[in-house]
Each structure stands twice: as structure tokens, then as C-alpha cells.
Amino acid sequence: MTTPEQPDPVRADAEKQQQAAMAVAAPAYVAACPGAGKTHVITNRHLQSPRRRLRKGRALISFTRVARDQMARRCRSAGRADLVQAPHFIGTLDSFLWEFLVKPRRAAQPTPRLLESWASLKAPVQGTDREINLHRFPMTIDPSYRKARETVAWDKLDYDTRQLIKDTSYSRAQWEKKIFETRKAWCDEGYLTGHEARVLALWNLRHAQTAAALLPPLLSRFAEVVVDEAQDCSAADLAILQLLHDAGLPQVLVGDPDQAIYAWRGAEPRALQSFAAQLSPAPHRLTGNWRSSPVICRLASTLRTGQRPPDTSVVRDDDVPVLVLPTRFADSGSRHLHAPTGAGIVDAFRTLAEEYAVPAKDCLVTAYKYATLPGITREKPNTKAITSLAWARTVTHTPSASGDDLARACAVAVRVLFGYWYPGETGGPDRIMARHRLSAEQVNRTAFAFLHSLPAPHREWGPQVWQAMKAWPALPGAAPQGGKGRPAGKPTVSRPQAATGIRTNIVHQLKGDEADGVLLLLPDSGSVQRWATADPATDEVLRVWYVAVTRARRLAAVALPDEESDQLARLLAERQVPFRVA
Ligand SMILES: Nc1ncnc2c1ncn2[C@@H]1O[C@H](COP(=O)(O)OP(=O)(O)OP(=O)(O)O)[C@@H](O)[C@H]1O
């Protein structure tokens, strides 16, 4: 470590790399390591814009609303609220495609509307022998055909949908036909999701007449477009970005291919490399990690492709070793036991973290799957209305619930209440609200109050919910018809969990997140074998583990089956990663 008077050469180098990336002229590709300060670089690039009103703006595009909000917040807190407004644009890729490449070509009526997913609507596939909502059928796009080819991703159906469809008398081809017909009916009503926005954006850019109408306003509005987390781009996203590049829209892509964890839903890390090479013959690299300790940088390097040396830890000199925790895993997330002490694994982690002065509130526990984690923390996407409602009720009683979860919980209650109050009314909640002049605030307040008032969910909860629905003061225009809209069945209720006081989430939800201490649960036998022998370039699971451990600032811990802990210890010793089996 250097004293305050001495310049710190490591930090100076990392700052130089960041400054080069902030200043590089578009088109360019910036390849960043974990904790490289991508958001810092992108927002600072934007903050360098002169204060006078510019004729052209910059679009900052991310994949998540969290990243979008973070960038907008940073501009505002730097006193530059102007950078959040037109001609600039800060938003998700879905909303960018929608705003500039789809909506301008849609008829004004019915009002075009971008949905987060078809789950926002009650949109059962019509004309089959099963009632299954459209959102349960994930779709893929193959952009290599001139008219981008869409298919239902039958191999990606979740378990519940596979069960529902098992004994159907309709063939896949018949289902597919009905799925696309139902989808078309909703599109004709003005509704689209990100998937349809991509299909239409591609179509619009590939046809001379539509492209001639859309491109000039886009090119005159934006001096450049910056795409964050570019490793998450699907083949269709890259095809669209390529067409925009060919049309002369300067782009800066910022990404970390080692953190590509969305190949399962169409991300194309290899296609990114070839597009990136067109943007900059040699990428601008950020190799300084501002987040993690040298030990964690070393651990991470064992989980990535190639023989690259560990990234440089810029601001930390902690030498807290990696904790290897021999564990007896159970079926239920809350019953995993720390083998040496018999304590719950999360409690054991907490005690060990405290030894290193890492408090529980600054820790998080993560795993590949929700099922491995203790606590109920998510809305299961494909469940009965009554189970979704039980989840939503739990969220309103969880003090640490995220804003996103609260918004989703309210949306669940709105769907249920509207189904009862406005039976038979067509269109999504937004149409019903417009028809009865209901404000979003009024509706959300009602939904939240209703949810909060419900008793704690249990197996026989349905009748109590129904009583509460009937008794709740209805919104204007409500016209219930008997039992229509009554949520049927019994909720699937998770067992109440002892509060661990530690945040838990699956790795896919931790993008861009960080914590002082991170515990990664690896319950599957064979994990160490995989760690030692699989290639992260082709094995996404290793990249998921890579993302998990690189969230940690000071302490990374790995819980794995008791009998595999020695094997991991040997692997870490071989790769010179300081560790402690505890
Ligand atoms: N120049 C800097 N000076 C001080 N802190 C910095 C600087 N750059 C980044 N950081 C800090 O380093 C941490 C990591 O930055 P950030 O979250 O932007 O990284 P990232 O590149 O998005 O990482 P990942 O891809 O792993 O999520 C943050 O806590 C951030 O505040």
C-alpha cells in the first residue's frame, strides 16, 4: 500500500483506463472486468456533456430497470437532471426499440402499449383444450432470415406448463398456430412485449420504406448510443444494433463476455465478439477491479476462460481467505446444515463473516436456483392466481421487499380485483382504467391496501380472500357478476422461514449488485469436478458462479457437499487462492 502522499500506481493505471473509455470516440467496444466501474464510466461519459442545450443527445441503454434507474439517479445527483431528458434517453433496450423503432409506425388507436410480459394480461391461448396463458410459451427469434423467424421454445417450457400440456389432444403445430393467433389478437389490440418489439424493429429496419421513415429522426436525435452489459444481447438484439451501425448510428458497447449468463434465453457472446470487432479492431480494456479484494480477483480467475491473470484489485488490500464450508444440503433451502457445527449454513456463514468484521447486513447468499435458497423471495411466474396473490400478500408484509417486487405484487392484486369488479371487460388493466377514468395511483393504493389487509396465507385461505374481495369498497364503474373472478383453488404456500437477516437472491438477479460478503451455495455433487475441468467459454454454469463470487468485496464463501470440500481445497491450493476450510 502507498501512503496518502505517494501516488498509487495501480489506481492511477485503473483511472487512466477508465478515462480512456470515457473519452473514446464512437463506434467503440469496451471490454470490462467485474467491478471495473462500467456504470461509473458510462455515466461519467454522459456527465462530460456540455451544459448548453445540445442538438443531439446520447442514449444510455441497459437491460434492467435497476441499471436504468441507477444511471438516471447519478445524473440527477450530479446536478445534471438535463441529461435525463430529451434529446437524451436513458432506458432499457426494450423501451428504446419500442420508442424509436416500433411505436412511430403503429396506429394511434388502439393505443399502443409495451408490456413487460404477457403475464401482465389475462391472455389465455384461445381455441385449445387447456387454459394456458400466453406468457407460458417462451418464443425465440432467428434473425438470420429476412423475415425474422419466430418459434415457440418448446424445450424451455417450465415444469407446470409441461404438466398442463402433457395430455392435450392438440399437436404442437396446432398449439403453435393457436398461440400465434392469440398473440396476434392481442397485438391488434395494441399490446406488445419486448419480443414483438424486436421482431417489428427488425422488420422495420430491413424494409426500405419503414427504415427511411424511422432512421432519419433517430440519427438526428442521437450523437451516440451506449449499450451497457452488451454480453446479454441476443442474436436479434445484435442484428438490430448491426443494422443501426450500418445506417451510421455511432455506438459504444460496454460488456464483459465472462459474465454472459443469458445464453439460455438467446444471448450470443460469440456473435458479440464479431460485432465488437467491427466497432473497435482492438477493444478498450478495463482490467482494474474497484470492488473486490485481491483474493477474490484470484478466485474469480479460476472460473473464467483462457489463462488470463487475475484482474487487479484497485482499492483493497484485505487478505480474507475464501471460506470453504462443508455442508449437508437438504431439499428445502432453509435446512442446509454446516457439517462441522450442525448449525444452519447461513447462520454459520454469518458467524464466520463476523470474525472478519463483515456484518450480516452487508452480506448476501446466492445460488443458481431459487429452490436452493432459504426464504421465499420471488413471485413464481407461472402459478395459479391464488398462489400469486399469496406471494403478493407476503411481499406487502416484508419490510425489505424491493420496489420492483412491490410493483409486481400490486399488479397481481389489480389483476385479481379487476377480474371480479369488471368481469367480461376486454383489454388489460390500463384499458379498464382508461375506460373508468381511474388513476394509476388510485388503483395501486387500493391494490396495496387490499393486499396488506389480507390474513397470512394458508392452505384454506381461498374463502377468506373471496370474502375480503366482496367486502372491499369497489372502484368506480365496478359491476361484479356473482362468482365471476373468484380465485379458484388452494394456494401453494411456502413454509414460513426463520429470518436470517441476510439478503438472498439467485445469481441472475444479482447483476450489477455487490456486498462485502457473499456466500455461494453449490448443492450439486460434481461441482468441483466441473469447476476444475469444464470450459467457461461453453459452460454457462461456471459463468454464473463467476458472476456470484465477483459480487463480493471482501469475503467470498462457497458451501458445497461435505465430501467435496477437500477437493475444492486442493483446487484452490493448486491455483494459489488463499482459502480456509471452516
Ligand atoms: N473511479 C472510481 N473511483 C472510485 N470507485 C469506483 C470507481 N470506479 C468504480 N468504482 C466503484 O467500484 C465498484 C464497482 O463498480 P460498478 O458496479 O460500476 O462495476 P461494474 O463494472 O458494473 O461491475 P460488474 O460488471 O461486476 O457489475 C462500485 O462500488 C463503484 O462505486
The ligand as a MOL file (V3000), in Angstrom:
LIG
                    3D

  0  0  0     0  0            999 V3000
M  V30 BEGIN CTAB
M  V30 COUNTS 31 33 0 0 0
M  V30 BEGIN ATOM
M  V30 1 N -13.0580 5.5790 -10.4120 0
M  V30 2 C -13.6410 5.0520 -9.3520 0
M  V30 3 N -13.4170 5.5610 -8.1350 0
M  V30 4 C -13.9760 5.0310 -7.0330 0
M  V30 5 N -14.8000 3.9590 -7.0340 0
M  V30 6 C -15.0720 3.4170 -8.2160 0
M  V30 7 C -14.5260 3.9150 -9.4380 0
M  V30 8 N -14.9850 3.1420 -10.4440 0
M  V30 9 C -15.7910 2.2030 -9.8790 0
M  V30 10 N -15.8340 2.3760 -8.5450 0
M  V30 11 C -16.5970 1.5410 -7.5970 0
M  V30 12 O -16.3400 0.1810 -7.8910 0
M  V30 13 C -17.4980 -0.6180 -7.7030 0
M  V30 14 C -17.8360 -1.3960 -8.9690 0
M  V30 15 O -18.3250 -0.5030 -9.9440 0
M  V30 16 P -19.5530 -0.9150 -10.8840 0
M  V30 17 O -20.6260 -1.5190 -10.0680 0
M  V30 18 O -19.8610 0.2320 -11.7780 0
M  V30 19 O -18.8300 -2.0380 -11.7000 0
M  V30 20 P -19.2990 -2.8510 -12.9510 0
M  V30 21 O -18.2590 -2.6630 -13.9770 0
M  V30 22 O -20.7020 -2.5080 -13.3060 0
M  V30 23 O -19.1900 -4.2930 -12.3600 0
M  V30 24 P -19.9880 -5.6380 -12.6720 0
M  V30 25 O -19.9850 -5.8290 -14.1390 0
M  V30 26 O -19.1500 -6.6340 -11.9490 0
M  V30 27 O -21.3480 -5.4650 -12.0560 0
M  V30 28 C -18.6010 0.3290 -7.2920 0
M  V30 29 O -18.7140 0.2930 -5.8870 0
M  V30 30 C -18.1090 1.6800 -7.7700 0
M  V30 31 O -18.6070 2.7390 -6.9930 0
M  V30 END ATOM
M  V30 BEGIN BOND
M  V30 1 1 1 2
M  V30 2 1 2 3
M  V30 3 2 2 7
M  V30 4 2 3 4
M  V30 5 1 4 5
M  V30 6 2 5 6
M  V30 7 1 6 7
M  V30 8 1 6 10
M  V30 9 1 7 8
M  V30 10 2 8 9
M  V30 11 1 9 10
M  V30 12 1 10 11
M  V30 13 1 11 12
M  V30 14 1 11 30
M  V30 15 1 12 13
M  V30 16 1 13 14
M  V30 17 1 13 28
M  V30 18 1 14 15
M  V30 19 1 15 16
M  V30 20 2 16 17
M  V30 21 1 16 18
M  V30 22 1 16 19
M  V30 23 1 19 20
M  V30 24 2 20 21
M  V30 25 1 20 22
M  V30 26 1 20 23
M  V30 27 1 23 24
M  V30 28 2 24 25
M  V30 29 1 24 26
M  V30 30 1 24 27
M  V30 31 1 28 29
M  V30 32 1 28 30
M  V30 33 1 30 31
M  V30 END BOND
M  V30 END CTAB
M  END
